[in-house]
Amino acid sequence: MSEAKLNAPELALFHPAAHYDFPDEVLSDPQLSDAEKRIILSSWASDIFAVESCPGLRDIPGIGHTLRLADILAALRQLDGDDDLRHEEIDRRWWRPRRATETRRLSSC
């Protein structure tokens, strides 16, 4: 039995982390339909990949770095043709004031 090549172009939908590192790469792939792009980006936005201490970040298995949820949501809005909100506006929506007892700020959040 032969091994499947996970980086084969036709498997991009099934193993997107083997093909894409950023939401913009998903958007710019001409081989994917808008529906397929939406499937990949929506799966990346899922809470299942949320970094526990930083809910605005996503840790996708197979991608060597975290992704900002704001970037994923911006890519989804771009697919919908609704790219009016800027990243800063989305970031403000995800910002929550820290309690007074919390003095340390996480640099990656």
Summary of the structure (lengths in Angstrom):
residues: 109
radius of gyration: 16.0
end to end distance: 44.7
largest distance: 59.6
contacts: 245
relative contact order: 0.14
helix: 41%
strand: 8%
